[in-house]
Structure formats: structure tokens, C-alpha cells
């Protein structure tokens, strides 16, 4: 259901995290070389090749394409097919379900660039979706194209490329609605110049939204109608989520020059098990009901917990991740509300963790913190 990162060596140019089109340039080039299927206008790859890039596989020439998304193939086929039409795509889901990661890789594979991005916040202005002005030139020369500052959306329209709008529901509702005419008419008016920008073929929008976050702004019905909505789920199984966390921790460890073999630690399964049980309100054997905390306990948070444990073991231990390296991070991930979540966590420790003899070290380490 969620994402993985590079399986090759980490960045060698000093960049902490390279854009998808740079990190996976060799895979994109290999796919383009063998891709003889029909491509929509302005697409770098065919829908088949884009899906292969996302899900991984082996090409006829032996090139291995690493999986970027672990989950149902049909979900990625729906996402790619939506972008091949004139309908925008909205990726919806709880935190940690790879919405931003999938949007980045879709843009990299389809347009060759993932850098046309609008980051949604409570303070995002309408200029971020339409255009702004260079006020020094505006005062000196008056309204002109040279004084206009295009938004990422406007640049994507002119280039016939994909633009990403991250956290769409964090943007104020009146600003969101600036997208309505762009998505329906594929035109951006510039009334000050009595002009307009018409979208070139290949233009489309990929938006992401978190359906668990507080303080979001609901999308208007008019805007919702202009998106094909795809809900990205959490991982289906324990094994799938463990593999996702293992792959990501290995990648992050390489980038930070931490020992790579730490990613194979069996502690990953314990962390993921705790998160899945607290998320689902039930132990994996279906025998004990547990309360769920206010935190989301997403796959991304499990990755963060394990990465912190790897760093502790590498820098302050013997290189082997143990319960003591994870206890504080697990507690911090679970307990977001210091009152309610603390009660939930204490009950889970006493009714579940304590009763698992093989988890005695983890129980002891967590109890020491409380």
C-alpha cells in the first residue's frame, strides 16, 4: 500500500534527498528505451511504462525497476489512467499512505520533472495557484508579461506538464476555488493584461489531501467534481508493512551513512505490530481489544521510529538495534495527547506487551520511561 525508496546506493553529490527524476534517472531512461507503446500527448512514457516504474519489474534487457509503491496494481493503473484524461487526480488518505511520494513519482515519470509544486498551508495565497507580480517592475513599467510572476500551475499549463498541489485541504476554501476554472476550462485569465494562458496538451493536476488531519478546509462540491479521487489505503498485511519499513530504513541508513545491516533487525516486526494493533483496536490474534490513541501511527511514523533506533544503535551502542533504542521513539509516536494517549499506552503495555514473554525487554524499556 505505501512507498519504498531507492534500493541502490545513496546520493553521492552531497544532496540529502534528490528529486525522483534524478534518483531514478537510469530506470526512467531504461523504460523509455524499450517503451514502444502509445503515449498520451507530452508524456515521456506510456501508461504501461509509468505503472511499471511505480510498481517495479524486470525489463526484457534485464534492467531491474525497483518498486516505488507496494500495494494493489489496480490503484496505480487507475491513477495513471485518470491523468491520461482531462480529469485531475486527488490522492486521499491518512498520513503515511504515500500520497506525496506517489504524486512525485507520477510527475517524474510522466513529465520528466516533479518540481512544479504548490505546498498547501493555511497561509497559501491565491497567487500560488494563479500568478503574482514583480512589484518593482510593475511600478516602473506598468502591467506587462515581464512583470508577471507565474505560479507553478501557470508554468505547467504553458509547458503541458503535471503540477502537484500538496495538502489541498490545508489551503483556505476561497483560494482552493481558484482551481475550478483552471480545471474545467483549462484556461487562466490575466485580466490586468486582457490576456489568458491556455493549457497545452499534457497539462494536469495531481493533488493530495489528508483525511485525518485537524483544521482542514473541506473541498467545495464544484471542486470535488473536477477531480477523480483515489483513496490510498494503509498496508494490507503485517508482512507488507514490515517490508516497506525495512526498505525505507535501509535507504535512509545508506543516505545517512549508517550501517546498512541494521535495517534487517527483527525489531521492525515488533514496531509494526504495535502500530497495527493500536491502529486497529485489536491484537493481531484477534483475542484482545485495545484502545486506539489519537495519533495516526502510520507507516511513515514506524519508519521514523526505526530510523531513530538505527541512529542510536550506530552512534551510542554496538550497532545492533535493541528495545532500549526504540522505547522512547515508540512512546513518543503513540503519546501525542499527554493525558488520554498516556492512559491508552499504559493499558496496552500492561494487557498486551507484558503478556508476551518474548517482549519482556521491550516492556521493561518502556516501563522505565514511565
C-alpha positions in Angstrom: 0.0 0.0 0.0 2.7 2.5 0.6 6.1 3.6 -0.6 9.6 2.5 -0.9 12.8 4.4 -1.6 15.9 3.7 -3.7 17.4 0.3 -3.3 20.7 1.4 -4.8 23.5 3.4 -3.3 22.7 6.7 -1.6 23.3 10.2 -3.0 26.9 10.8 -3.9 26.6 14.6 -4.7 26.1 15.8 -1.2 22.3 16.2 -1.6 20.4 14.7 1.2 17.4 13.8 -0.9 17.4 14.0 -4.7 14.3 14.5 -6.8 12.7 11.3 -8.1 13.7 12.1 -11.7 17.3 12.4 -10.6 17.5 9.5 -8.2 15.9 7.1 -10.7 17.1 8.6 -13.9 18.7 5.3 -15.0 15.4 3.5 -14.6 13.4 6.1 -16.4 15.9 6.0 -19.3 15.8 2.2 -19.5 12.0 2.3 -19.6 12.0 5.0 -22.3 14.4 2.9 -24.4 12.1 -0.1 -24.5 8.8 1.6 -24.4 7.1 1.2 -27.8 3.5 1.7 -26.6 1.3 4.7 -27.3 1.9 7.7 -25.2 -0.6 10.5 -24.4 0.5 13.9 -25.7 3.6 15.3 -23.9 4.1 12.2 -21.8 7.7 10.9 -21.5 6.4 7.3 -21.0 3.4 5.3 -21.9 0.8 4.5 -19.2 2.2 0.9 -19.1 5.7 2.1 -18.6 4.6 4.6 -15.9 2.9 1.8 -14.0 5.9 -0.4 -14.3 8.1 2.4 -13.0 5.8 2.7 -9.9 5.4 -1.0 -9.2 8.7 -2.4 -10.3 9.6 -5.3 -12.5 12.3 -6.6 -14.8 12.7 -5.4 -18.4 13.5 -7.6 -21.4 17.1 -6.3 -21.4 17.5 -7.4 -17.8 17.1 -3.9 -16.2 15.6 -4.1 -12.7 13.0 -1.5 -12.0 12.7 -1.0 -8.2 9.1 -0.7 -6.7 8.2 2.7 -5.5 4.8 1.7 -4.3 3.9 -1.5 -2.5 0.2 -2.4 -2.9 -2.6 -3.1 -5.4 -1.6 -2.7 -9.0 -5.1 -1.6 -9.9 -4.8 1.6 -7.8 -1.8 2.7 -9.7 -3.5 1.8 -13.0 -6.5 4.0 -12.0 -4.2 6.9 -11.1 -2.3 6.7 -14.4 -5.4 6.3 -16.5 -7.0 9.4 -14.8 -4.1 11.6 -15.7 -4.3 10.4 -19.3 -7.7 12.1 -19.4 -8.6 15.7 -18.8 -9.6 15.0 -15.2 -7.4 16.0 -12.3 -6.3 13.4 -9.8 -6.8 13.7 -6.0 -4.9 11.2 -3.8 -6.7 10.9 -0.5 -5.7 9.0 2.6 -4.4 9.1 6.2 -0.8 10.3 6.8 1.8 7.8 5.7 0.0 6.2 2.8 2.5 7.5 0.2 0.3 10.2 -1.3 3.1 12.8 -1.8 5.6 10.0 -2.8 3.2 8.7 -5.5 2.5 12.1 -6.8 6.2 12.9 -7.1 6.9 9.7 -9.0 3.9 10.2 -11.3 5.1 13.6 -12.2 8.7 12.4 -12.7 7.7 9.6 -15.0 5.1 11.4 -17.0 6.6 14.9 -17.3 10.2 14.3 -16.5 10.1 16.8 -13.6 8.5 16.7 -10.2 9.4 20.2 -9.2 6.3 22.1 -10.2 4.7 22.0 -6.7 2.3 24.1 -4.7 2.6 23.4 -1.0 -0.7 23.9 0.7 -0.8 25.7 4.1 -3.3 27.8 6.0 -1.4 30.8 4.6 -1.2 29.8 0.9 -2.3 32.8 -1.2 -4.2 32.7 -4.4 -1.1 33.8 -6.3 0.4 30.4 -5.6 -2.3 28.9 -7.9 -2.6 31.7 -10.4 0.1 34.3 -10.7 1.7 37.2 -8.9 3.6 40.4 -9.8 7.1 41.7 -9.6 6.1 44.9 -7.9 9.3 46.8 -8.7 8.8 46.2 -12.4 5.0 46.7 -12.1 5.6 50.2 -10.6 8.4 51.1 -13.1 6.8 49.7 -16.3 3.2 49.0 -15.6 1.4 45.7 -16.1 3.2 43.5 -18.6 4.1 39.9 -19.2 7.7 40.7 -17.9 6.3 41.9 -14.6 4.1 38.8 -14.1 5.4 36.1 -11.8 3.9 32.7 -12.9 2.8 30.2 -10.4 3.8 26.5 -10.7 0.2 25.9 -12.1 0.6 28.5 -14.7 4.1 27.2 -15.7 2.7 23.7 -16.0 -0.2 25.0 -18.2 2.3 26.7 -20.6 4.6 23.6 -20.7 1.9 20.9 -20.9 3.2 19.3 -17.8 1.9 18.0 -14.5 1.7 20.2 -11.4 1.4 18.9 -7.8 -0.7 20.5 -5.2 0.2 19.1 -1.8 -2.2 19.2 1.1 -5.0 20.7 -0.9 -7.4 20.8 2.1 -4.9 22.9 4.1 -5.4 25.7 1.6 -8.2 28.2 2.5 -11.5 27.4 0.7 -11.6 30.7 -1.2 -8.1 30.0 -2.5 -8.9 26.4 -3.4 -11.7 27.6 -5.7 -9.1 29.4 -8.0 -8.6 25.9 -9.4 -12.2 25.5 -10.6 -11.9 27.4 -13.8 -8.4 26.1 -14.4 -9.6 22.5 -14.2 -12.9 23.0 -16.1 -11.9 25.5 -18.8 -8.1 24.7 -18.9 -7.6 28.5 -19.1 -6.1 31.0 -16.7 -7.4 34.6 -17.3 -5.0 37.5 -16.8 -7.5 40.4 -16.6 -4.8 43.1 -16.0 -3.4 42.4 -19.4 -6.6 41.4 -21.1 -5.0 38.1 -21.8 -5.1 34.5 -20.8 -3.0 31.3 -20.6 -4.4 28.3 -22.3 -3.2 24.9 -21.1 -1.2 22.9 -23.5 -1.9 19.3 -24.1 -0.4 17.2 -21.3 -1.3 19.6 -18.6 -3.0 18.1 -15.5 -3.1 18.4 -11.7 -2.2 15.9 -9.0 -3.5 16.9 -5.6 -3.0 15.2 -2.2 -5.2 15.5 0.9 -5.1 14.1 4.4 -8.5 12.9 5.6 -7.4 12.6 9.3 -5.8 16.0 9.8 -7.4 18.6 12.0 -8.1 22.1 10.8 -8.7 21.1 7.2 -10.8 23.0 4.8 -13.4 20.9 3.0 -13.4 21.0 -0.7 -16.4 22.6 -2.4 -18.7 20.3 -4.3 -17.8 22.2 -7.5 -14.1 21.5 -6.9 -14.7 17.9 -5.9 -16.5 17.2 -9.2 -13.4 18.2 -11.1 -11.2 15.5 -9.5 -11.1 11.8 -9.8 -10.5 10.8 -6.2 -8.3 7.8 -5.3 -8.1 6.6 -1.7 -4.7 5.1 -0.8 -5.1 2.6 2.0 -2.7 1.5 4.7 -0.8 -1.7 4.1 -3.0 -4.8 4.0 -0.8 -7.2 5.9 1.9 -7.2 8.6 4.4 -8.7 6.2 3.8 -6.0 3.6 4.2 -3.2 6.1 7.3 -4.7 7.6 8.9 -4.9 4.1 8.0 -1.3 3.4 9.6 -0.2 6.7 12.7 -2.4 6.1 13.3 -1.0 2.6 12.8 2.6 3.7 15.1 2.3 6.7 17.7 0.7 4.6 17.6 3.5 2.1 17.7 6.2 4.8 20.5 4.4 6.5 22.6 4.5 3.3 21.9 8.2 2.8 23.0 8.9 6.4 25.9 6.5 6.1 24.6 4.3 8.9 25.4 0.6 8.8 23.1 -1.0 6.2 22.7 -4.3 8.0 20.8 -2.5 10.8 17.7 -2.4 8.5 17.4 -6.2 8.8 16.8 -6.1 12.5 13.8 -8.2 13.8 12.8 -5.2 15.9 11.0 -3.9 12.8 8.3 -6.5 13.2 7.6 -5.6 16.8 7.3 -1.9 16.0 4.9 -2.5 13.1 2.9 -5.0 15.2 2.4 -2.4 17.9 1.3 0.3 15.4 -1.1 -2.1 13.6 -2.7 -3.3 16.9 -3.2 0.2 18.3 -4.5 1.5 14.9 -6.9 -1.4 14.6 -8.1 -1.6 18.2 -7.4 -5.3 18.3 -4.3 -7.6 18.8 -3.3 -9.4 15.6 -4.5 -12.7 17.0 -8.0 -11.1 17.5 -8.1 -12.1 21.2 -7.7 -8.8 22.9 -9.4 -5.5 22.3 -7.3 -2.4 22.9 -8.0 1.3 22.8 -6.6 3.4 20.0 -4.7 6.6 20.7 -5.3 10.0 18.9 -2.1 9.5 16.9 -2.3 8.0 13.4 0.6 5.6 13.9 1.2 5.5 10.1 3.8 3.5 8.2 5.8 6.7 7.9 5.9 7.0 11.7 7.1 3.4 12.0 9.9 4.3 9.6 10.8 7.3 11.7 10.9 5.2 14.9 13.1 2.6 13.3 15.4 5.2 11.8 15.9 6.9 15.1 16.6 3.5 16.7 19.2 2.7 14.0 20.9 6.1 14.7 21.0 5.4 18.5 22.4 1.9 18.0 25.0 3.1 15.5 26.3 6.1 17.4 25.7 5.1 21.1 25.6 1.3 21.0 27.2 -1.7 19.4 25.4 -1.4 16.1 22.5 -3.8 17.0 19.1 -2.2 17.4 17.5 -3.3 20.7 14.4 -2.4 22.7 16.2 0.3 24.6 16.9 2.1 21.3 13.2 2.1 20.4 11.3 2.6 23.6 11.4 6.4 23.7 10.6 6.8 20.0 7.7 4.3 20.2 6.3 6.1 23.2 6.7 9.5 21.5 4.8 8.2 18.4 1.9 6.8 20.4 1.5 9.5 23.1 0.5 12.8 21.3 -2.1 13.7 23.9 -0.2 13.6 27.3 -3.4 12.6 29.2 -5.6 10.4 27.0 -2.9 8.8 25.0 -0.8 8.0 28.1 -3.7 6.0 29.5 -4.1 4.1 26.3 -0.4 3.3 26.1 -0.2 2.2 29.7 -3.1 -0.1 29.2 -1.5 -1.6 26.1 1.7 -2.2 27.9 0.0 -4.0 30.8 -2.5 -6.0 28.9 -0.6 -6.9 25.7 3.2 -6.3 25.8 3.6 -7.6 29.4 1.9 -10.9 28.4 4.3 -11.6 25.6 7.4 -13.3 27.2 9.5 -12.6 24.1 8.7 -8.9 24.5 10.0 -8.7 28.1 12.9 -6.5 27.2 10.6 -4.0 25.3 8.1 -4.0 28.2 10.9 -3.2 30.7 12.4 -0.5 28.5 9.0 1.3 28.0 8.1 1.0 31.7 11.4 2.6 32.7 10.4 5.7 30.7 7.1 6.0 32.5 
